[in-house]
Amino acid sequence: MSMTDAQTAAFQNASGFSTQSSSTLWISMVLVLALLWCAWVMWTAYRGWATGNVRFGAFGGSAARVLLTLLILMFFTLA
């Protein structure tokens, strides 16, 4: 559902920027948080693998799940 011209004008007057800029900001913040989460997961998995607490197969599974999650999120936010 898109906004009417009156709603768009009211949003722009109240916020000081366009709806497209707001959308870009929120999508960017979601993707940055997702990338930070992916980096944290991979760093934690690597530390576990390096100390011998995590098998290489589990490490690879974590990498595959993180990659798949990131690809799906990017598909839905950027498409």
N, C-alpha and C positions, 0 to 999 in steps of 0.2 A: 504494500500500500504506500503510495507516494503522498507527499505533502501537497496541500493546495498552495497557491501563490501567496495567499494571506499568511498561512503558517510559515512558509519559507521566509517571507519578509519579516515576520515577528521574530523568528529564530535569529535571523541575521542582525536585526536591530538590537536584540537583547544580548547576544553573545559577542558580536563584533567580528565574526567570521562566518564563512559560508557552511552549508550543510556538507558539502563535499570535503572541505577541510576537516570538519569534525569526524566524518567517516574515515578519512585517511589516518587521522590521529588515533582513533580507537583501534582500527585494524593493525596499525603499526605497533601499538602497545601490546596487543594480544600476541602478535608474532614475536616481538622481542622477549616477552615473558616465556613463550613457548621455547624459544631458542636457549634462553638461560636455563630453563628446566631441563632441556635435552643435554646441555653441557654439564649440569650437575649430575644427572643420571649417569652419563658416560664417565665422568670423573670418578664417581663413587664405584661404578662397576670396575673401572680400571684399577683403582686402589685395592679393591677386593681380589681381583685377579693377580695383581702384582704381589700381594702378601700371601697368596695361596688359599684364600678363604672362598674364592669363587672359581669354578671350573671354566675353561675356555669356552665350552659350549653354552654355558649360562651367560657368559660375557657376550658372545655372538648373538644369543637370543635377545639380550637387552638392547644391543645395537640395532637389531632388526626391528624390534618393537618401537624403539624411539624413532627410527627413520620412517616407519610406516605411519606412526602417529603424526609426525611433522608433515609428511606428504599429504595426508588426508586433511589436516588443518589448513595447510596452504591452498589445497584445491578448493575448499569451501570458502575461504576468506578472500582469495584472489581471483576466483572465477566469476 
